[in-house]
């Protein structure tokens, strides 16, 4: 047998991985820690430069002390415990931690799966990397769902998640006067964090009505921690005198070179702006979020079954053990539907126990902790379903679009062109609209415009599913060539 390779910072080991976990947010961290404690050898891969995903996003370790962000986080005790567990296993060589690595595709192999990634932690060159394991767990989370409005392509208009990422990842406040809009509880922590860092949050425009929650009392009563968290945000907003305007939407933005004025309007029961209710608010920054879309890029090419997430999107279909329809493939966290960090943690642990069981690993956890985690999953999933029903996308949101409103910002495709192709033309879904108009063919590959195009041209009862792509993230031709040229050796990680 050949000598172990120098893996450029990776452990030079001949032992194969039992499990590859893609995504190092709450679900991925919990899954990796549970699997490692159960005796498995794990590779944990994430595109970020630090553990935690979007929920526990931190500045890189080398600047963390200079950019304090601890006050912007929740449940840091769990984060620190998981991080310490992973660090201990990394020291023993059982964990291969690959940060700044983007997974661009996964494929089935005779003995399990191959996971193709590129190392972007050492610019300017990208290094190809292939991981092999009998089991893969996808915990890639979700991304902001956006609905266009006139002026949303102006500099200064960001997603709500983008505003939060700037704060948590670098302590950056994107603007001085900020208006937030969309729907869902996520707007509240973003508003609170911006205010705590010195921004003037002029208004939070919530499209839904709080009374919608009264139709779902059981999930609320079973999740008192959610109420406590919401009360904390409400106290912060009251302290900074931030108005929350319900049944209100952002219907336009104006400015020369950057947003300067935001237009809001009261919304009717159908989501259309009510005549005579429009307001103009001076602001230099807008943050908008209409919930999230599960990130399925790595699951779709493998033929994984999908399920209606209940919020207008599809998610990975999993059984009670977080197994997908593809043997050896597992999913956890918001890939299975958006429901928050507590749900993601429980799903990650359940998925890891399933991997331990399916691989017949010695020393796997017993039934009792698994049963407790499954009850937690059921409780938090019920809350997530109630949240989706209380904060739906307004049915007639497209009423605030003009024909010249840009829908696809990458390819500069307007609402008029989308309607001509879909509503008045031959296309029956966002994929056909893409073929006719190029909407969704740009750098973001439809992540920004895909849900909106779907709503404009498809049956609203049909949930949105992102297009299947063999390449999930942009990758250089050099890295592709390196990946295809990797030898079929017997080492688990084979960077060029």
C-alpha positions as CSV (number, residue, x, y, z in Angstrom):
1,X,0.0,0.0,0.0
2,X,1.1,3.5,-0.7
3,X,2.3,5.9,2.1
4,X,-0.4,8.3,3.4
5,X,-0.6,11.5,1.4
6,X,0.2,15.0,2.7
7,X,-3.3,16.4,2.6
8,X,-2.3,20.1,3.0
9,X,-3.4,20.5,6.6
10,X,-5.7,17.4,6.7
11,X,-4.8,14.4,8.8
12,X,-2.7,12.0,6.8
13,X,-4.7,8.9,7.7
14,X,-5.6,5.7,5.9
15,X,-8.9,5.3,7.8
16,X,-11.9,6.0,5.6
17,X,-14.7,8.3,6.8
18,X,-17.9,6.7,7.9
19,X,-20.0,9.8,7.4
20,X,-19.7,13.1,5.5
21,X,-21.7,16.0,7.0
22,X,-22.3,18.9,4.7
23,X,-23.1,22.1,6.6
24,X,-21.8,23.1,10.0
25,X,-24.8,25.0,11.4
26,X,-26.8,23.8,14.4
27,X,-28.0,20.6,12.6
28,X,-24.6,19.7,11.1
29,X,-22.7,20.4,14.3
30,X,-25.2,18.4,16.4
31,X,-25.1,15.5,13.9
32,X,-21.3,15.4,13.7
33,X,-20.9,15.5,17.5
34,X,-23.4,12.7,18.1
35,X,-21.9,10.5,15.4
36,X,-18.4,11.1,16.7
37,X,-19.4,10.3,20.2
38,X,-21.0,7.1,18.9
39,X,-17.6,6.0,17.4
40,X,-17.8,7.1,13.8
41,X,-15.1,8.8,11.7
42,X,-16.6,12.0,10.3
43,X,-15.8,14.7,7.8
44,X,-17.6,18.0,8.5
45,X,-17.6,20.4,5.5
46,X,-18.8,24.0,5.4
47,X,-18.4,26.9,3.1
48,X,-18.0,29.3,6.0
49,X,-14.7,30.2,7.7
50,X,-16.0,29.3,11.2
51,X,-18.4,26.8,12.7
52,X,-22.0,27.8,13.4
53,X,-23.7,28.3,10.0
54,X,-26.0,31.4,9.7
55,X,-27.5,31.0,13.1
56,X,-24.2,31.0,15.0
57,X,-22.3,33.0,12.4
58,X,-19.1,34.4,13.9
59,X,-16.2,36.4,12.6
60,X,-13.2,34.3,11.6
61,X,-11.2,33.1,14.6
62,X,-8.2,35.4,13.9
63,X,-10.3,38.5,14.3
64,X,-13.0,37.4,16.7
65,X,-11.6,39.2,19.7
66,X,-11.5,42.5,17.8
67,X,-15.1,42.1,16.6
68,X,-17.3,41.2,19.5
69,X,-20.7,39.7,18.5
70,X,-21.6,37.5,21.5
71,X,-24.6,39.7,22.4
72,X,-26.2,39.0,19.0
73,X,-26.5,35.2,19.6
74,X,-28.8,32.8,21.3
75,X,-28.0,29.6,23.1
76,X,-24.3,30.1,23.0
77,X,-23.9,27.5,25.7
78,X,-25.0,24.8,23.3
79,X,-22.7,26.2,20.6
80,X,-19.7,26.2,22.9
81,X,-20.4,22.7,24.0
82,X,-20.7,21.4,20.5
83,X,-17.6,23.3,19.4
84,X,-15.6,21.8,22.3
85,X,-16.8,18.3,21.4
86,X,-15.8,18.7,17.8
87,X,-12.4,20.1,18.8
88,X,-11.7,17.2,21.0
89,X,-12.5,14.7,18.2
90,X,-10.5,16.7,15.8
91,X,-7.5,16.3,18.0
92,X,-7.9,12.6,18.0
93,X,-8.1,12.5,14.2
94,X,-11.6,11.1,14.1
95,X,-13.0,14.4,12.8
96,X,-11.8,16.0,9.6
97,X,-13.0,19.6,9.7
98,X,-13.1,21.4,6.4
99,X,-14.0,25.0,6.6
100,X,-13.9,27.4,3.6
101,X,-14.8,24.3,1.5
102,X,-17.7,24.6,-1.0
103,X,-19.4,21.3,-1.9
104,X,-20.4,21.6,-5.6
105,X,-21.9,18.1,-6.2
106,X,-22.5,14.7,-4.6
107,X,-22.8,11.4,-6.5
108,X,-23.6,7.8,-5.7
109,X,-20.8,5.3,-5.8
110,X,-20.7,1.5,-5.5
111,X,-19.7,1.7,-1.8
112,X,-21.7,4.9,-0.8
113,X,-21.2,8.4,-2.0
114,X,-18.5,10.8,-3.4
115,X,-18.7,14.4,-2.3
116,X,-16.9,16.9,-4.5
117,X,-15.7,20.1,-3.0
118,X,-13.3,23.0,-3.6
119,X,-11.0,24.5,-1.0
120,X,-11.4,28.3,-1.1
121,X,-9.5,29.0,2.0
122,X,-6.2,29.6,0.2
123,X,-6.7,32.1,-2.6
124,X,-6.1,32.7,-5.4
125,X,-6.1,29.0,-6.5
126,X,-9.0,26.6,-5.7
127,X,-8.0,23.1,-4.8
128,X,-10.2,20.2,-5.7
129,X,-11.2,17.7,-3.0
130,X,-13.1,14.4,-3.1
131,X,-14.5,12.7,0.0
132,X,-15.9,9.2,0.0
133,X,-18.1,7.6,2.7
134,X,-21.0,5.1,2.9
135,X,-23.2,7.8,4.4
136,X,-23.8,11.5,3.8
137,X,-25.9,13.9,5.9
138,X,-27.0,17.1,4.2
139,X,-27.6,20.0,6.5
140,X,-27.2,23.0,4.2
141,X,-30.0,25.1,5.7
142,X,-32.0,27.6,3.7
143,X,-31.7,31.0,2.1
144,X,-33.8,34.2,2.1
145,X,-37.0,34.2,0.0
146,X,-37.4,37.5,-1.8
147,X,-40.3,39.1,-3.6
148,X,-39.5,42.0,-6.0
149,X,-40.9,45.5,-5.8
150,X,-40.1,48.6,-7.8
151,X,-36.6,49.7,-6.8
152,X,-35.5,46.5,-5.1
153,X,-32.4,46.5,-7.3
154,X,-31.1,49.8,-5.9
155,X,-27.9,49.7,-3.7
156,X,-29.0,49.6,-0.1
157,X,-31.7,47.1,-0.5
158,X,-30.6,43.8,1.1
159,X,-32.2,40.7,2.4
160,X,-33.0,40.6,6.1
161,X,-30.6,37.6,6.4
162,X,-27.9,39.6,4.7
163,X,-28.2,42.4,7.2
164,X,-27.9,39.9,10.1
165,X,-25.0,38.2,8.5
166,X,-23.1,41.5,8.2
167,X,-23.7,42.1,11.9
168,X,-22.8,38.6,13.1
169,X,-19.9,38.0,10.7
170,X,-18.2,41.3,11.0
171,X,-20.0,43.7,13.3
172,X,-21.0,45.7,10.3
173,X,-24.1,47.9,10.4
174,X,-25.2,48.3,6.8
175,X,-27.0,51.7,7.2
176,X,-28.0,54.5,9.5
177,X,-31.8,54.6,8.8
178,X,-33.3,51.2,8.1
179,X,-36.7,50.0,7.1
180,X,-37.5,46.3,7.5
181,X,-40.3,44.5,5.7
182,X,-41.7,41.1,4.8
183,X,-43.2,38.6,7.1
184,X,-42.3,36.3,9.9
185,X,-40.7,36.4,13.4
186,X,-37.2,36.7,11.8
187,X,-37.7,40.4,11.3
188,X,-37.7,41.0,15.0
189,X,-34.2,39.8,15.9
190,X,-32.8,41.7,12.9
191,X,-34.5,44.9,14.0
192,X,-33.3,44.4,17.6
193,X,-29.7,43.7,16.6
194,X,-29.5,46.7,14.3
195,X,-30.9,49.0,17.0
196,X,-28.4,47.7,19.5
197,X,-25.6,48.5,17.2
198,X,-26.7,52.1,16.7
199,X,-28.9,52.0,13.6
200,X,-32.2,53.9,13.6
201,X,-34.8,51.3,12.6
202,X,-37.5,53.5,11.3
203,X,-40.2,50.8,10.9
204,X,-40.8,47.1,10.8
205,X,-43.4,46.4,8.2
206,X,-45.1,43.0,8.9
207,X,-47.5,41.9,6.1
208,X,-49.4,39.5,8.4
209,X,-51.7,40.2,11.3
210,X,-50.8,39.0,14.8
211,X,-54.3,37.7,15.3
212,X,-53.4,34.9,12.9
213,X,-51.5,33.2,15.7
214,X,-54.8,32.8,17.7
215,X,-55.9,30.1,15.3
216,X,-53.0,27.9,16.4
217,X,-53.0,27.8,20.2
218,X,-51.7,24.3,20.7
219,X,-48.2,24.8,19.1
220,X,-47.9,28.1,21.1
221,X,-48.7,26.5,24.4
222,X,-46.2,23.6,23.7
223,X,-43.4,26.0,23.0
224,X,-43.2,28.5,25.8
225,X,-39.6,29.4,25.0
226,X,-40.8,30.9,21.7
227,X,-43.0,33.2,23.6
228,X,-40.2,34.2,25.9
229,X,-37.9,34.9,23.0
230,X,-40.6,37.0,21.2
231,X,-41.3,39.0,24.4
232,X,-37.6,39.8,24.7
233,X,-37.5,41.2,21.1
234,X,-40.7,43.1,21.8
235,X,-39.1,44.7,24.8
236,X,-36.0,45.7,22.8
237,X,-38.2,47.2,20.1
238,X,-40.2,49.2,22.7
239,X,-37.0,50.4,24.3
240,X,-35.7,51.8,21.0
241,X,-39.2,53.0,20.0
242,X,-39.3,51.0,16.8
243,X,-42.8,50.9,15.4
244,X,-44.1,47.6,14.1
245,X,-46.7,48.2,11.4
246,X,-48.8,45.1,10.8
247,X,-50.7,44.4,7.6
248,X,-48.2,46.6,5.9
249,X,-45.8,45.9,3.0
250,X,-42.8,47.6,1.3
251,X,-44.2,48.4,-2.2
252,X,-41.3,50.5,-3.6
253,X,-37.9,52.1,-3.1
254,X,-36.5,55.2,-4.8
255,X,-33.2,57.0,-5.0
256,X,-30.4,58.1,-7.3
257,X,-27.5,55.7,-7.0
258,X,-28.8,54.4,-3.7
259,X,-32.1,54.0,-1.9
260,X,-33.3,57.2,-0.3
261,X,-37.0,56.7,0.1
262,X,-39.1,53.7,0.9
263,X,-42.7,53.5,0.0
264,X,-45.0,51.4,2.2
265,X,-48.7,50.7,2.1
266,X,-51.4,48.9,4.1
267,X,-52.3,45.5,2.6
268,X,-55.8,44.2,2.1
269,X,-56.9,40.6,2.9
270,X,-55.6,39.5,-0.5
271,X,-52.2,41.2,-0.1
272,X,-52.8,44.0,-2.5
273,X,-52.0,47.6,-1.4
274,X,-55.0,49.5,-0.2
275,X,-55.5,52.8,-2.2
276,X,-54.7,55.9,-0.2
277,X,-52.6,54.2,2.4
278,X,-49.2,54.7,0.9
279,X,-46.4,56.3,3.0
280,X,-43.0,57.6,2.0
281,X,-40.2,57.1,4.5
282,X,-36.7,58.4,4.2
283,X,-34.1,55.6,4.6
284,X,-30.7,54.6,3.3
285,X,-31.1,50.9,3.8
286,X,-33.9,48.4,3.3
287,X,-34.0,44.8,4.6
288,X,-36.7,42.5,3.3
289,X,-37.5,38.8,4.1
290,X,-40.4,36.6,3.2
291,X,-39.3,33.5,5.0
292,X,-36.8,31.1,3.7
293,X,-36.3,28.5,0.9
294,X,-34.7,25.1,1.9
295,X,-31.4,24.6,0.1
296,X,-31.8,21.4,-1.9
297,X,-29.0,21.7,-4.4
298,X,-27.1,18.6,-3.3
299,X,-30.2,16.4,-2.8
300,X,-32.0,17.0,-6.2
301,X,-29.3,15.4,-8.4
302,X,-29.4,12.3,-6.2
303,X,-33.2,11.8,-6.8
304,X,-34.2,12.5,-3.2
305,X,-38.0,12.7,-2.7
306,X,-39.4,16.0,-1.7
307,X,-42.4,17.1,0.4
308,X,-44.6,20.2,0.6
309,X,-43.1,22.3,3.4
310,X,-46.4,24.1,4.0
311,X,-45.0,27.6,3.4
312,X,-45.0,27.6,-0.4
313,X,-41.7,25.7,-0.8
314,X,-40.6,22.1,-1.0
315,X,-38.2,20.4,1.4
316,X,-36.4,17.1,1.7
317,X,-38.8,14.3,2.5
318,X,-37.5,12.3,5.5
319,X,-38.8,9.5,7.8
320,X,-38.8,9.6,11.6
321,X,-35.1,9.0,11.6
322,X,-34.2,11.8,9.1
323,X,-33.5,9.3,6.4
324,X,-34.3,10.4,2.8
325,X,-35.6,8.2,0.1
326,X,-32.1,7.5,-1.0
327,X,-30.4,4.7,1.1
328,X,-27.4,6.1,3.0
329,X,-28.5,9.7,2.5
330,X,-29.8,11.7,5.5
331,X,-31.0,15.3,5.9
332,X,-31.5,17.5,8.9
333,X,-32.3,21.2,9.7
334,X,-33.9,23.6,7.4
335,X,-33.1,21.5,4.4
336,X,-36.2,19.6,5.7
337,X,-38.2,22.7,6.2
338,X,-37.7,26.0,8.1
339,X,-38.3,25.7,11.8
340,X,-35.5,27.3,13.8
341,X,-32.3,26.3,15.5
342,X,-33.9,24.2,18.3
343,X,-35.6,22.0,15.7
344,X,-32.3,21.8,13.7
345,X,-30.4,20.6,16.7
346,X,-32.9,17.8,17.4
347,X,-33.0,16.7,13.8
348,X,-29.2,16.6,13.6
349,X,-29.0,14.3,16.6
350,X,-31.8,12.1,15.4
351,X,-30.1,11.8,12.0
352,X,-26.8,10.9,13.6
353,X,-28.4,8.1,15.7
354,X,-30.0,6.7,12.5
355,X,-26.6,6.7,10.8
356,X,-25.1,4.9,13.9
357,X,-27.9,2.4,13.8
358,X,-27.8,1.8,10.0
359,X,-24.0,1.4,10.0
360,X,-24.2,-0.9,13.1
361,X,-21.6,1.2,14.9
362,X,-20.5,0.0,18.3
363,X,-21.4,2.1,21.3
364,X,-24.3,3.9,19.6
365,X,-26.7,5.9,21.9
366,X,-29.7,4.1,23.3
367,X,-33.4,4.5,22.5
368,X,-34.3,6.8,25.3
369,X,-32.4,9.9,24.1
370,X,-33.6,9.3,20.6
371,X,-37.2,9.2,21.7
372,X,-36.8,12.5,23.5
373,X,-35.3,14.1,20.4
374,X,-38.1,12.8,18.3
375,X,-40.6,14.4,20.6
376,X,-38.7,17.6,20.3
377,X,-38.8,17.4,16.5
378,X,-42.5,16.8,16.5
379,X,-43.2,19.7,18.9
380,X,-41.0,22.2,16.9
381,X,-42.3,21.0,13.6
382,X,-45.9,21.7,14.7
383,X,-44.7,25.2,15.7
384,X,-43.1,25.7,12.2
385,X,-46.3,24.7,10.5
386,X,-48.3,27.1,12.6
387,X,-45.7,29.9,11.8
388,X,-46.1,29.2,8.1
389,X,-49.8,29.5,8.3
390,X,-49.7,32.7,10.4
391,X,-47.1,34.3,8.1
392,X,-48.0,33.4,4.5
393,X,-46.8,35.2,1.4
394,X,-49.6,37.6,0.5
395,X,-51.7,36.1,-2.2
396,X,-51.8,39.2,-4.4
397,X,-48.4,40.6,-3.7
398,X,-47.7,41.0,-7.4
399,X,-50.2,43.9,-7.5
400,X,-47.4,46.2,-6.4
401,X,-45.3,45.3,-9.5
402,X,-45.2,47.4,-12.7
403,X,-44.3,45.8,-16.0
404,X,-40.9,47.4,-15.9
405,X,-40.0,46.2,-12.4
406,X,-36.9,44.0,-12.6
407,X,-37.7,40.5,-11.3
408,X,-34.4,38.7,-12.2
409,X,-31.6,41.1,-11.3
410,X,-28.8,39.0,-12.7
411,X,-30.2,38.9,-16.2
412,X,-32.4,42.1,-15.9
413,X,-35.6,40.4,-16.8
414,X,-38.7,42.4,-16.0
415,X,-42.1,41.5,-14.6
416,X,-43.6,42.3,-18.0
417,X,-41.4,39.8,-19.7
418,X,-42.1,37.1,-17.2
419,X,-45.8,37.7,-17.5
420,X,-45.6,37.6,-21.3
421,X,-43.9,34.3,-21.2
422,X,-46.0,32.7,-18.5
423,X,-49.3,34.3,-17.8
424,X,-50.0,35.3,-21.5
425,X,-47.5,32.9,-23.1
426,X,-46.7,29.2,-23.4
427,X,-44.7,28.7,-20.2
428,X,-46.4,26.8,-17.4
429,X,-43.7,27.1,-14.7
430,X,-40.5,29.0,-13.7
431,X,-38.3,26.5,-15.5
432,X,-39.9,27.2,-18.9
433,X,-39.9,30.9,-18.1
434,X,-36.2,30.6,-17.6
435,X,-35.8,29.0,-21.0
436,X,-37.8,31.8,-22.7
437,X,-36.5,34.9,-20.8
438,X,-33.2,33.8,-19.1
439,X,-34.8,34.6,-15.6
440,X,-32.8,32.5,-13.2
441,X,-29.8,31.9,-15.5
442,X,-27.5,34.4,-13.8
443,X,-24.9,34.2,-11.0
444,X,-27.4,33.4,-8.3
445,X,-29.0,30.6,-10.4
446,X,-32.5,31.7,-9.5
447,X,-32.0,31.8,-5.7
448,X,-33.2,35.4,-5.7
449,X,-35.8,35.4,-8.4
450,X,-36.9,31.7,-8.6
451,X,-39.7,31.8,-5.9
452,X,-41.1,35.1,-7.4
453,X,-41.1,33.8,-10.9
454,X,-42.9,30.7,-9.7
455,X,-45.6,32.8,-8.0
456,X,-46.1,34.9,-11.0
457,X,-46.7,32.1,-13.5
458,X,-47.6,28.9,-11.7
459,X,-50.5,27.6,-9.7
460,X,-50.2,29.1,-6.2
461,X,-51.2,25.7,-4.7
462,X,-48.1,24.1,-6.2
463,X,-45.0,24.7,-3.9
464,X,-41.8,26.1,-5.3
465,X,-39.0,23.7,-6.1
466,X,-35.6,25.0,-7.2
467,X,-34.2,23.8,-10.4
468,X,-32.0,20.8,-10.4
469,X,-28.3,21.6,-11.0
470,X,-25.4,19.2,-11.2
471,X,-23.1,22.0,-10.1
472,X,-24.5,23.6,-6.9
473,X,-22.0,26.4,-6.6
474,X,-19.9,28.3,-9.1
475,X,-16.6,26.4,-9.6
476,X,-13.6,27.2,-11.8
477,X,-12.7,25.1,-14.8
478,X,-9.4,24.4,-13.2
479,X,-11.0,22.9,-10.1
480,X,-13.3,20.8,-12.3
481,X,-10.3,19.5,-14.2
482,X,-8.4,18.7,-11.1
483,X,-11.4,16.9,-9.6
484,X,-11.9,14.7,-12.7
485,X,-8.2,13.9,-12.7
486,X,-8.0,12.8,-9.1
487,X,-6.7,9.2,-8.8
488,X,-9.1,6.5,-7.7
489,X,-6.9,5.7,-4.7
490,X,-7.8,4.3,-1.3
491,X,-7.4,7.4,0.7
492,X,-10.6,9.2,1.8
493,X,-9.5,12.7,0.9
494,X,-7.5,13.4,-2.2
495,X,-6.8,17.0,-2.9
496,X,-4.6,17.9,-5.8
